[in-house]
Amino acid sequence: MTQLAYPQDIKPLTSLRFIAAFWVLLYHFKDHLGLNLGQWGLVADGYLGVDLFFTLSGFILAHVYLTSVEGGRFGYGGFLKNRIARVYPMHLAALAAMIVLFAGASVLGAGVGSPDAFKLSDLPAHIFMLHAWGTTSAVGWNFPSWSISAEWAAYLLFPLVAALVVKAQRWSGAFALGAIALCVASFWGLSNLHQVLPGVGRDFSQMTAQIGALRILPSFLLGVALYAFGRTHAAPKSWAWPIALVSAGWIVTVTMLNWWEGLVWFGLAGLLYGLAETSRHGVDAPMGGRTFVFLGAASYALYMIHLPIDIVWFHTLERFGVTETSDLALRIGAVAGVFVVSIIASVFAYLWLEEPARKWIRRSKFSLPSFRGARSANPEPRGS
């Protein structure tokens, strides 16, 4: 086993969360005001930022809990309580914002999207984070939250995934390669699933409400497997940044040259491993800087609230006459503005809602049964 362990808080991976969220926002905002941002492959493939989130989640949870799983000290109840504290308050707040927005728009006679996306009958599935488990017929309400439903499925399965990785620790390198191969194979399989099940989306980016819980599992497994490999296989210090930069370059190359998107997974895996190595060796600047890390910590709020901001922002601009025929500089400024507003709003949501609610839930006496062992005493790094 390597003698140089990862630090408790792997700051570059927290910062990477902001990059992943920003990548998704580029994808979601690409069609506004006729700027044709989707002509750039990196933007058009921004939906893969969600899969980067999924892989990051597996890596960080393994960093926090894998040792307790190995030692028989993993407490499932405490783990799920921490997961609820992490995702549920912001999910519920963003869902409430969309309900208020929908109700207000209905009263004013203004539309906010397809009526099929705002079915009252779908609300229970959204409230209980089951809407990416095949329980709804379409993506609805706060659309991005499908990935939180998928995350919830991965959290419930984490003990099984972790136990599998622990049993394969002796072959951690081969297991990590196998996990990458599984991600690539699942990308191909899900992209072609419509040929067997016509009711699902025709491409990987649409694997959301229908089977989003399936989409997360290979990426999540990859994150756990990468951590299991990395904790026993440290790269030389001089290799850390080259691994990260070459991997990032690979992602840009695949997307900008419109190669098959499944190849991106090799870059995502290398990027996580390389950035974790920069933290292990203490050479993580600038990704370990305070501002970047803070934005990464607030990235979950950014991801969750950007849809209501999107709707309000662009509907307001339309009322003021800003359309696809407006001056190019005005349109560029308008699209840039929604990013600025979303980031600022996410900072306030993180500081005033997400973090206080998380701390309150963790301090509360509410508990879930732990089926084996005691609750893990491992403190969770920021952003986990």
N, C-alpha and C positions, 0 to 999 in steps of 0.2 A: 504493500500500500504506500502511496505517496506520503512523504513526510511534510508536505506543504499543503495544508488544508485550505479550503475556501474560507474567507472571512464570514462572520455571521450575516452581515448585510452586504450582499453583492450589488453594489450601487449601480454599475453600468446596466444591469438587467432591469432595474427600476426605471432608469432613463430610457431604455429601449421600449418600454411600454408607451411612452409619449410618442416615439417615432411610429410605432405600430398604430396608435390611435390616429395620428395625423395622416398616415397612409390611408386608413379607412375613410377619413373625412374627405380626402382628395377624391376618392372613388365616389362617395355619395354626393359631393357638390359638383362633380365634373360636367353635368349636363345643364347647369344653370346659365342663363343669359347668353347662350349661343357662343361661348368661348371655345367649345370643342376640345376641352381638356382631355377627353377620352382618346384623342388621337395619339397621345403619348402612352406607350405600353405600360410604363411604370404606374401611371394613373389608372389606366383601364384594368390593371390587375390588382388594384388597391384592396379588393375584397380579401386578398391573401393576408392582409394585416390581421384579420381575425384569427387565422390559423397560426400566425406568429404569437398572438396572445395565448392561444391554446397550448402551444409548445412551451412558452414561458411559464404558464401556470403549472404545468407538470414538473418543470425543472425546479421552480421555487418551492412547491409543496414537497417535493422529494428532499430538497435541501433542509427544509424545516422538520420533516416527519420521518424520513427513511430510517434514521438511526433508531428512533423509538419503535418502529415496526420491527427492525432486526432484533431489538432487545426485549420484545414482548411487552413494551410499555405504552403502546399506542392506544389511546382512548378514543373510540369512534364518536362517542357522544360529545366530548370536548372539541374534537376536530370539526364536527358538523356545526356546533354552536359558533365556532370561530368563522366558519365559512358563511353561515347566515349573517353574522355581524359584518362580514366583509362585503357581501353583494346585495343583501336584501333591502336595507334602507334606501340606497340610491335607486335600486330597481323600482321600489314602490313609489318613491318620489317622482321619478320620471314617468311612470305609468299614470300617476295622479295628474301630472302636468298635461299629458296627452288627453286624458278624460276631460279635464277642464277646457282645454283648447278645442276639443271636438264639440263639447256642449256649447261653448261660446260661439263657435263658428256656425253651429246649427241654428242657434237663436238669431244670429245676424244674417242667415241665409247665405253664408260663404262656405265653400267647400274646402276641405283639407286633404282630400284624396279620395280614393275609391271607397264607396260604401261597404264593400266586402271586407275592407281592412279595419272596419270599426264596428264589429258585431258585438253586441252586449253579451251574447251567448259564449263568446270566446274569453270574456274577462276572467272567469274562474281559473282557466288554464294559465293565463298570464299571471294572476295573483299568486298561484302556487308554483310558478316557474316550470310548468309542464308543456308549454306551447311549442317546444321543439321536439316533442316526443311523438309526433304523429297525431296529436289531439286536435289540431286546427287545420283547416283546409287551405289557409293562406297566411302569409306574414301580416300581422296586424298590430294595431295600437302603437306602442313604442317599438317600431320595427327592429332596431338593433338589438333589443333585449332577447331575441331568439338565442343569441350566443350565451346569455346568462342561464337560460334554461338548459342549454347544452352543457355548460360548465357544471350546473347542479347535478346532471347525470354523471359527469366525470367525478365529482366529489363523492357521490354515493358509492362509486366503484373504486375509489382510490385505494382502499385496503387490499383489494384483489390485485390491482395493477402493481402496487408496491410489493406485495408478496411475490408476485411473478418475477419482478425485476430482482428482488433479493435472492431468489432461488437461482437466478441466472448470473449472479455477480461474478462468478469465476470466468464467465465468457462475456463480460460486459461489452467488450469491443464488438464482438460478433452480434450481440443482442442489439446494440445501438445501430449497427448497419442494417440489421433486420427490421428495426423500427422505421428507419428511413425508407427502406424498400416497401414496407407496409403503407407508409404515407403516399408514396408514389403510386402504388397499386390501387389504393383506395381512391385516389384522385381520378385515376382512369376509370375505375369501376363505377363510382358515383356519377361521373360525367356521362356514362353510357347507360345508367340505370333506367332512363326514360324509355329505352327500347323494350324493357321488360315490364316496367310499371309506368304507363303513360301519364299517371297523375302527378308525378314528381317533376322537378325542374329539369330543363334540358342541359344545364351545365352546372359545374361545381359551385359557382357563386350562388345558385338558387337552392342549394341544399340547406334550407333554413327551417321553415315551419314544418315541412313534411318529415324530414329525417335529420334534422340538425344534430340530434343526440348521437347519430352515427358518425357525423362528420368530425366531431371532436376527438373521438377515441384514439385514432392513430396518432394524431398530433400530440395529444396529452401523454400517450405512452412514450412517444419519442422524447418528450421533455424529461420524463422520469428516467428513461434509459440513458439519456445524455448526461444527466447528473450522476447516475451510478457509474458511468464510464469516467467522467471527469474527476470524480473525487479520488480515483485511484490511478489516474493517468494525467499527470501534470505535463504540459508542454514547456519547453525551455522559455525562459522569460523573453528572449529576443523574438520568439515566434508569436507571442500573444496578439499583438496588433496586426502583424501580417495575416494571420489566420482570419481575424475579424474583417480586415479591409478587403482581402481577396474574396471572402464570402459575400460581403456587401456588394462588391463589384460583380460577382456572379449573378446575384439577384437582379441588379440593374441591367446586366447584359441580357439575361433571359427575357425580361419583360420588355425592354426597349427594342430588341430585335424580333419580338413576337415569336420566340421559340415556344415549345410546348410548356405550359405553366407548371406541369408536374416536376420539372427539373428544378424549380425554385426551392424545393425542400432541401436539396443539398446545401444551398446557400443559407437557409434558415438555421439548419443544424450547425453549420460551421460558425455562423454569426453568434449564436448563443454560446457555443463552446469558447470561441475566441474572446468574447467580451468577459466571460467568467474568468478566463485566464488572466486578463488584464487586471482584474480585481484581486485574484490570487497573488499576483506578483507585485501589486501596489503601483501599477503603471496605468491606472484607469482614467486619467485626465484625457479629454474633458468630460467623458461620460460619467465620471464620478463627482462632478461639480455639483454644488448645492442647488443652483437654479435648475439644472437639467434633472436632477434627482427629484426635486419638488414637483416639476411639471410631470414627471413620470408617476409620482404618487397621486397626482390629481387626474391622471389620464382616464381612470375608470369613470369618473364624473363627466369628463369631456366626451367620452364615447356614449354615455347613457343619455345625456341631455342635448346632444347636437341636433336631433331630429326636431323637437319642438322649436328650437332656435331657428333651424332651417326654414320651417313652415312660416313662422312669424316674420322672419327677416325678408324673405323673398316675396311674400304676399304684401308686406308693407311697401317694399320697393316698387312693386307693380302698381299699387295705389298712387304712388308718386310719379308714375310714368317711366320708371326705369325698366326697359324691356330689351329684347334681343336686338332691337334696331337703334338703341341708344349709342352714344359715343363710346368707342372702344375703351378709352381711359376710364370712363365712368363705370363701365361694366367690370373692368379689371378691379377697380377700387371697391366695387360692391361685393365681388366675390372674396377679395382679400379681407373685407370688413367682417364677413360672417365667420371667418377663421378667428379673427381677433376677438370678436364678441364671444364666440364659443369658448375660447381659452380663458378669457376673463371670467365668464360665468362659471366655468368648471372650477376655477380656483376658489371662488366664493362657495360653491356647492360643496367642495371638498372640506373647506375649513369650517363651514357653519352647519353642515348637515351630515356629510358622510363620516367624518372622523368623530364628532360628538356621538352620533348614533352608534357607531361601532364600539366605542369605549363604553357606552351605557349598556349595550347588550352583553359585552364581555364581563362587566362588573355585576350584572344582574344575577339573581338566584335561579333564573331559568336554566334548566339543564336537560340534556337528552341522555338516554341510557348508554353506558359504555359496555359493550358486549365482552370486551376482553382487556384486561390490564387497567392501569391507571391512566389518567389524562397525561398527555405528554407535557413535560415541563419546559420544552423548548420554546423560547420566545420567538415570535414571528417577525422576520425582517419587514421593513417598510415595503408596502406594495404587494405583500403576499396574500 
